[in-house]
Amino acid sequence: MAEYNRVSECVGLITLRNPPVNALSAAVRQGIVDTVQRALSDPNVKSVVICGQNGIFCGGADIKEFGSNMTGPPLIPMIHAIESANKPVVAAIEGSALGGGLELALGCHYRIAHSKARLGLPEVSLGLLPAAGGSQRLPRLIGVPAALNLITTGRHVTAAEALQLGIVDQVTDHNTVDAAVKFALSVAGRSLDPRRISTHPCPQQPDLDALFEEVMQKVRQSARGAIAPIACVQAVRAAATLPYAQGMERERELMATLFTSGQARALQYCFFAERAVGRWRMPSGARWDTSKPRPVHKAAVIGLGTMGRGITVALAQTGLSVIAVETQEKQLMEAKQAISGMLERGAKRRGVAPALDGVIYSQNIQAVADVDLVIEAVFEDIALKTKVFQQLSAVCKPGTLLCTNTSALDVDQLASETPNPELVVGMHFFAPAHVMKLLEVVYGPRSSPQAVATAMQLGKKMGKASVAVGNCRGFVGNRMLKPYIEEAFFLLEEGATPELVDQALEEFGFPMGVFRMSDLSGLDVGWRVRKGDGLVEPGTASGRSARIRQGRRYSPLGDLLCEEGRFGQKTGRGWYQYDKPGSRVARSDPWLHSFLGAYRAQHGLVARRIDHQEVLERCLYALINEGFHILDDGIAAGPEDIDVIYVSGYGWPRHRGGPMFYANMVGLAKVLERLEHYQQLHPEVPHLQPSSLLRRLVASGSPPIHKWGEAIKKLHSQL
Ligand SMILES: CCCCCCCCCCCCC/C=C/C(=O)SCCNC(=O)CCNC(=O)[C@H](O)C(C)(C)COP(=O)(O)OP(=O)(O)OC[C@H]1O[C@@H](n2cnc3c(N)ncnc32)[C@H](O)[C@@H]1OP(=O)(O)O
């Protein structure tokens, strides 16, 4: 919808009305077409202003429409009609002008922005390109290099940067619509020819070919298989080399390819999934909209190792006052220096003052007496954490929320050691905690909805993709990682190399394959966990029986490397070799290959040829299968929760939508059939046994992913 008013006697004011972001739905487009026509045909109107209601210009095309049959007037002729108008049209930009919203503004003759507005063409992050003329007008307006940067990254710019780039004509701190109306009156009657961007040539650019080659190479490297960034470069190239009409034709062709691609579907699914996880619910029936978070003004972090330092920075950057506690004086001093450095570097990047005064350091746990929330980040040891929780329960004011940053320990067990288990939740950060986007908020059966709501809200404030999950071994992310890593080990036993496995996974789109990742995070981490589980048996036992532990197939390969002191990058040796400890460039290691040969010989294993498809199917389907178990157990409320966790914390390629979305794209019946196939070949591997939920979904006709929630509820009610 678009509302029309005449203001200041001779300005036609068109207001886009489609809460919450004034997306260009069919009704809005129809409204714009009608109101523009009305303004242009009214002889009393000398100029026109377009704005959006509720302080936001326009969030772009209505993404929900992309999945359906699109009706209503198309955007391109609508914008063209505005640009060809014989009366000046001024865009009054408040809040956001994104995607189709900015393309609409680029069709206007002038753009006035509020100083707090943000502008951008983020279509690339939805698997698309600015195909309402944006890829052709922006380079003509601001030049090819700047347009390439904005269009291929999708980044939003501030009003100040937009002014500097020449995207907007004026920035105001006052009422934007008033400023735009005044401006519109001042330009009434002026020639509009120089203001029609589509009629301009692109500004001259020396060495155009070299520029495009360089950008294309950079984009291909960072795209990890995503096709939209490449199409964006091709579209801008068309703007730089072809007349406008032919450039538009190229823009349309490229968009047609992207629009129907699986990647666009995956990326748009991610957009909505990231918002859906904020609407969390617990098996008890507690939900985001009925649970009020507590205000948190002051927080504390206990334990200032790597995780505690990152968490302190993340909290301080939200503007909270933070008490950072470390009992060892030397550690405290080192932490203070490290945290101050991180805050300073972060502030410099963001162009703000560092929140150094926001952090108070203490060796004494008594210092946290008046905080609203504590995040404990001491060493992963249940006895130590229990002791800290008991101290906190004694010291903190009543009602303080006690959160544990654990990746593996039982949140319920910790809660049960405190007098108020309802105040306890897990906050599982990922290293480095001030950088990584993901936060798993782990609730136990006794965690109160208010505690979950508070942790979720705090996560959002810290800019994290926060996902509420139930308590189980490994929560969601690490629980699914276990079968993925185990399959990779089994593949080595059967004849693969770390290079082959990693190459298959990196070609799929992971930034690092499982072995390069393991070298980065340290092989000793998993070794310690397996030792704790009683799985590690020193010695040189051979044969099949040595590889069956606790009744299931087990590969001791990781343990054997650790026994050799090969912990990965930090020791300069792991699944690969490095120039020196701490170096990051992985090189193939002949020692490792002969070690694998000797290991296979010792265990009577005959190496066979393994291809990329088998690597992907075994590693990914094992991980996905665990995801179905997690859904069946109610640990994750829906597939979106799992997918957001994997995309934001585990390097799953966003253009593949997350593991559960990927399973949906591949086809549930196919995933089931391949799991059954591998299970028959490896009956001693329980994680290849298809989950009963997967079987039941296939039996009920493989509903599309957005219907899984309904299907799971129905299947559970039939049990
Ligand atoms: C056969 C082949 C044919 C091929 C040809 C096809 C022809 C098609 C041609 C069309 C050409 C189109 C070219 C243009 C494309 C686009 O414009 S794509 C959209 C680009 N815009 C964006 O990516 C912006 C997305 N939104 C945001 O970044 C943020 O929402 C915001 C605007 C910055 C506001 O942020 P915030 O205040 O934090 O609110 P949110 O929680 O993010 O959002 C609130 C709710 O609004 C929903 N929403 C937001 N944007 C859109 C949108 N563009 N469309 C639909 N819905 C949107 C969002 O989902 C939230 O709702 P809930 O999910 O219900 O919470």
The ligand as an SDF file (V2000), in Angstrom:
LIG
                    3D

 65 67  0  0  0  0  0  0  0  0999 V2000
   11.7900  -17.2080  -13.8630 C   0  0  0  0  0  0  0  0  0  0  0  0
   12.8760  -16.2600  -13.5820 C   0  0  0  0  0  0  0  0  0  0  0  0
   12.3820  -14.9070  -13.3000 C   0  0  0  0  0  0  0  0  0  0  0  0
   13.5190  -14.0680  -12.8640 C   0  0  0  0  0  0  0  0  0  0  0  0
   13.1720  -12.6870  -12.6960 C   0  0  0  0  0  0  0  0  0  0  0  0
   12.6100  -12.4070  -11.3540 C   0  0  0  0  0  0  0  0  0  0  0  0
   12.1650  -11.0140  -11.3250 C   0  0  0  0  0  0  0  0  0  0  0  0
   12.2860  -10.4310   -9.9940 C   0  0  0  0  0  0  0  0  0  0  0  0
   12.7790   -9.0540  -10.1800 C   0  0  0  0  0  0  0  0  0  0  0  0
   12.7950   -8.4670   -8.8810 C   0  0  0  0  0  0  0  0  0  0  0  0
   14.0470   -7.7240   -8.7020 C   0  0  0  0  0  0  0  0  0  0  0  0
   14.1850   -7.5850   -7.2900 C   0  0  0  0  0  0  0  0  0  0  0  0
   15.4710   -6.9440   -6.9460 C   0  0  0  0  0  0  0  0  0  0  0  0
   15.4200   -6.6300   -5.5220 C   0  0  0  0  0  0  0  0  0  0  0  0
   15.5900   -7.5870   -4.6320 C   0  0  0  0  0  0  0  0  0  0  0  0
   15.4880   -7.2750   -3.2130 C   0  0  0  0  0  0  0  0  0  0  0  0
   15.1980   -6.1980   -2.7760 O   0  0  0  0  0  0  0  0  0  0  0  0
   15.7650   -8.5590   -2.1700 S   0  0  0  0  0  0  0  0  0  0  0  0
   15.5640   -7.8350   -0.5660 C   0  0  0  0  0  0  0  0  0  0  0  0
   16.7190   -6.9910   -0.2150 C   0  0  0  0  0  0  0  0  0  0  0  0
   16.5670   -6.5100    1.1160 N   0  0  0  0  0  0  0  0  0  0  0  0
   17.1430   -7.0690    2.1570 C   0  0  0  0  0  0  0  0  0  0  0  0
   17.8730   -8.0190    2.0410 O   0  0  0  0  0  0  0  0  0  0  0  0
   16.8400   -6.4610    3.5040 C   0  0  0  0  0  0  0  0  0  0  0  0
   16.3980   -7.5250    4.4300 C   0  0  0  0  0  0  0  0  0  0  0  0
   16.0030   -6.9810    5.6980 N   0  0  0  0  0  0  0  0  0  0  0  0
   16.8860   -6.5540    6.6110 C   0  0  0  0  0  0  0  0  0  0  0  0
   18.0640   -6.5260    6.4180 O   0  0  0  0  0  0  0  0  0  0  0  0
   16.3170   -6.1380    7.9280 C   0  0  0  0  0  0  0  0  0  0  0  0
   15.0890   -6.7420    8.0780 O   0  0  0  0  0  0  0  0  0  0  0  0
   16.1610   -4.6150    8.1080 C   0  0  0  0  0  0  0  0  0  0  0  0
   15.3590   -4.0100    6.9920 C   0  0  0  0  0  0  0  0  0  0  0  0
   17.5520   -3.9650    8.1820 C   0  0  0  0  0  0  0  0  0  0  0  0
   15.4170   -4.3610    9.4360 C   0  0  0  0  0  0  0  0  0  0  0  0
   16.1150   -5.0250   10.4820 O   0  0  0  0  0  0  0  0  0  0  0  0
   15.4180   -5.2450   11.9110 P   0  0  0  0  0  0  0  0  0  0  0  0
   14.8310   -4.0020   12.3470 O   0  0  0  0  0  0  0  0  0  0  0  0
   16.4470   -5.9090   12.7530 O   0  0  0  0  0  0  0  0  0  0  0  0
   14.2130   -6.2240   11.6580 O   0  0  0  0  0  0  0  0  0  0  0  0
   14.2010   -7.7490   11.2220 P   0  0  0  0  0  0  0  0  0  0  0  0
   13.9520   -8.5820   12.4160 O   0  0  0  0  0  0  0  0  0  0  0  0
   15.3550   -8.0790   10.3960 O   0  0  0  0  0  0  0  0  0  0  0  0
   12.9200   -7.7780   10.2620 O   0  0  0  0  0  0  0  0  0  0  0  0
   11.6280   -7.5380   10.7880 C   0  0  0  0  0  0  0  0  0  0  0  0
   10.6540   -8.4120   10.0490 C   0  0  0  0  0  0  0  0  0  0  0  0
   10.6090   -8.0010    8.6860 O   0  0  0  0  0  0  0  0  0  0  0  0
   10.8420   -9.1020    7.8290 C   0  0  0  0  0  0  0  0  0  0  0  0
   11.5460   -8.5920    6.6350 N   0  0  0  0  0  0  0  0  0  0  0  0
   12.6220   -7.8090    6.6320 C   0  0  0  0  0  0  0  0  0  0  0  0
   12.9640   -7.5000    5.3490 N   0  0  0  0  0  0  0  0  0  0  0  0
   12.0740   -8.1210    4.5650 C   0  0  0  0  0  0  0  0  0  0  0  0
   11.9030   -8.1800    3.1390 C   0  0  0  0  0  0  0  0  0  0  0  0
   12.6880   -7.5190    2.2870 N   0  0  0  0  0  0  0  0  0  0  0  0
   10.8810   -8.9230    2.6730 N   0  0  0  0  0  0  0  0  0  0  0  0
   10.0420   -9.5920    3.5120 C   0  0  0  0  0  0  0  0  0  0  0  0
   10.1540   -9.5550    4.8790 N   0  0  0  0  0  0  0  0  0  0  0  0
   11.1650   -8.8280    5.3840 C   0  0  0  0  0  0  0  0  0  0  0  0
   11.7030  -10.0370    8.6530 C   0  0  0  0  0  0  0  0  0  0  0  0
   11.5990  -11.3440    8.1720 O   0  0  0  0  0  0  0  0  0  0  0  0
   11.1010   -9.8680   10.0420 C   0  0  0  0  0  0  0  0  0  0  0  0
    9.9230  -10.6040   10.0980 O   0  0  0  0  0  0  0  0  0  0  0  0
    9.8700  -11.9770   10.9070 P   0  0  0  0  0  0  0  0  0  0  0  0
   10.7250  -12.9320   10.1270 O   0  0  0  0  0  0  0  0  0  0  0  0
    8.4520  -12.3430   10.8910 O   0  0  0  0  0  0  0  0  0  0  0  0
   10.4440  -11.7100   12.2450 O   0  0  0  0  0  0  0  0  0  0  0  0
  1  2  1  0
  2  3  1  0
  3  4  1  0
  4  5  1  0
  5  6  1  0
  6  7  1  0
  7  8  1  0
  8  9  1  0
  9 10  1  0
 10 11  1  0
 11 12  1  0
 12 13  1  0
 13 14  1  0
 14 15  2  0
 15 16  1  0
 16 17  2  0
 16 18  1  0
 18 19  1  0
 19 20  1  0
 20 21  1  0
 21 22  1  0
 22 23  2  0
 22 24  1  0
 24 25  1  0
 25 26  1  0
 26 27  1  0
 27 28  2  0
 27 29  1  0
 29 30  1  0
 29 31  1  0
 31 32  1  0
 31 33  1  0
 31 34  1  0
 34 35  1  0
 35 36  1  0
 36 37  2  0
 36 38  1  0
 36 39  1  0
 39 40  1  0
 40 41  2  0
 40 42  1  0
 40 43  1  0
 43 44  1  0
 44 45  1  0
 45 46  1  0
 45 60  1  0
 46 47  1  0
 47 48  1  0
 47 58  1  0
 48 49  1  0
 48 57  1  0
 49 50  2  0
 50 51  1  0
 51 52  1  0
 51 57  2  0
 52 53  1  0
 52 54  2  0
 54 55  1  0
 55 56  2  0
 56 57  1  0
 58 59  1  0
 58 60  1  0
 60 61  1  0
 61 62  1  0
 62 63  2  0
 62 64  1  0
 62 65  1  0
M  END
$$$$
